[in-house]
Amino acid sequence: MIGRPWGPAPSPPPEPRPPRVPNRPAPRPGAARAPNLRLDTKMPGEQQAEEEEEEEMQEEMVLLVKGEEDEGEEKYEVVKLKIPVDNKEVPTEAPAQPVDPARPHACPDCGRAFARRSTLAKHSRTHTGERPFACTVCGRRFSQKSALTKHGRTHTGERPYECPECDKRFSAASNLRQHRRRHTGEKPYACPDCGRAFGGSSCLARHRRTHTGERPYACADCGTRFAQSSALAKHRRVHTGEKPYACPDCGRAFGGSSCLARHRRTHTGERPYACADCGTRFAQSSALAKHRRVHTGEKPYACPDCGRAFGGSSCLARHRRTHTGERPYACADCGTRFAQSSALAKHRRVHTGEKPYACPDCGRAFGGSSCLARHRRTHTGERPYPCAECGRRFRLSSHFIRHRRAHMRRRLFICAGCGRDFKLPAGASATTATERCPECEGS
């Protein structure tokens, strides 16, 4: 028989050896037993009801312990080790380490991390919409103090950032950085759709709307939508009539800064746009683009009525009035209407008596540049209109046309006999268009 049958022990068992708990060193002989450990020799089925509540708060370990030998027989007893939960080591989760130790401050809304708590506070305003910084001049509010400082320069006109290449000045450092890329040619922002590169991220964002068709800016008055906020701001002035940009030279006001910039070139004479082929310079980029078609021969604007093509949209618009009969320009004095604004401007001089075109040779003044050009031929002797029939040359196109009709009149008569056209003899006249030629008359 290997051991005593299961059941309660008839006499107190000898003190068992301290159990070996895994990963713990065995206690030294004679060492005091831990006060929170209790040995229980009762079998699992003999637990008392009053201990059930206590056991719920304890963890149990069951060991089979070998006792002293009795008459050559080995004795074993079951020992249950009670470990109160209060004394157990409960592992806790280690705090989550940030992805980048250099940016320990993360936004709870979007997860973006920052190196400084103050930067996170600034960023949080993009979620809350808080704008604590107000402009003392116009009352506009901003979420960042730096944005208020930049805005304040629109009132003071301050431009502290100067380009070392061209001396042009800017109110913001970011504007200077973007401007400098014009000198260096750097274009770090590429469009993923067409590959076109840009010098600024905002330029790329605006360009991408040409692919997506997005128009996020809507007019509150008419509902018209725009791809650019600047286009909406300019459009809003159509409703308000606001013209905040005044010319310092003549006082004329404009609704957009670009319109003022173009206008000021009429005072300064500046022509910053040069043609790469012939060197001709222009005050407007649109004028250069139109001029370039003279070299390329491109005529992208076709008339839907007759198919005639033009190099500029304004030329097509003027041409189409020959089909529609539209005369949108009316004289305020006599009510005469014109298809072209230039024709109205010329006509107005009839009422005002203005003659802005003076001859440099004799000083005589004219109301139109074409009148001056015709007059100047009396000084130069130029006759630019030659007749292909007889070689005679004329100073005025009207004289040339009258002369050509003289040739045509002699060909208006067709011989009724042979069918050939013929010239009438000098001084002769015809009553019908089918006179007989001299050859047929003689036969």
C-alpha positions, 0 to 999 in steps of 0.5 A: 500500500503506497499511502493512507486512504483519502480522508481526515487525518487521525492525528496532526500531521508533522510540519511539512517542508516549505513548498517550492513556489515556481520562480521563488527561492526556497526559504532557509531552514528555520526561517519564519513562515510568511504570516499571510500563508495558511496551511489547510489539510482539509480535502476539497469536499470538506470546506466549510460554508463559512470559508467560501466567502473568504476563498473568493478573495484568495488564490489556491495552490494544491500540493502533495507533500511527503511526510515521515516514513512509518514502518517503511511506508511513505506517507503523503498528505494534500496541502493547499496553499492559500494566497490572499489577493491583497498580497498578490502582485497585480500587473498593470499596463505600462503607459503607452509610449508616444510614437515620436519621443521628440513630439510627446504632446498629441492632439486628442481630436486628430492624433497629430503630435507636437513638440511643445504644449503651447503648439498643441494649444494653438493647434486645438483652436482649429478644432474648437474654432476659438479666435481670441485675437481681435484686430483693433482696426476692423475687428476681425478675429484670428486664432493665432497671434502671428496671423493677427500680426500679419493681418495688421500689416494690411492696415499699416502697409508694412512690408518688412521682408525684402527679396535680396534679388529684386528688392521687392518687399513682402508683408509675410515671410512665407510670401517672400519664400514663395517669391524667391522660388521665382528666382531659383526656379524651384517648384517643390509641389507637383500635381499627382494628376498631371505632374505640373509643379508649383512653387507653393502649396496653395498654388497646387491646391488651387490647381487641383480644383481644375481636375476635381471641379471643386468650387467650395466658395459660394456667393451668399447673394446669388449662389454663384460658386467659385474655386478660389476665395479671392474670386468670390471676394472680387465677385462680392463687390459686384453686389456691394459696389465696393471699390477699395483700390484707388489709384494714387495718381488719378484717384480712379478706384477699382474692385480688384488689386490686379485691376489697379496694377494694370491701370497704374502701368498707364501712368508709369509706362511699364511694360514688363511682358516681353515677346521672346521672338521679336522683343516687343513689350506689353503692359498686360500678360493677356496682350502678350499671349494674344501677340504670340499668336502672330508668330505661331499663327494660332487662331483658337476662337472660331465663329459658330456662324461662318467658321472664321477663326480669330486669335483673340476672344475680343476679336471674335466678339466684335466679329459676331456683331456683324452677324447679330447686328448688335450695337451695344455702345450708345452716344450719350449726346445724340443716341447713335449706337456703335458696334465697337467701343473704339468707334464710339470713342472716336464719335464722341470727339465730334461733340467734344471737339477733342483732337488728341492726334497732332501732326509732328510736321505741321502741328495740325490736330485730328480726332482719330489716329487714322486721320493723322496717318492719312494726313502724314502721307501729304508730307511723306509722299507715300502712296501705299495703294497700287492698282494691279491693272495699270500700276497707278498708286494712291495715297488714300484707300478711298481713291484707290477703290474709286479708281478700281471701279473705273476699271470694273465698269469697262468689264460689265458688258458681255457681248451678246454674239460671242459671250466675251466681256469687252471694254466700251470705247472712251465716251461711249455708254451702254443701256444694256449689259449685253451689248455687242463687242466691236468685233461682232458689230463689224461682222 
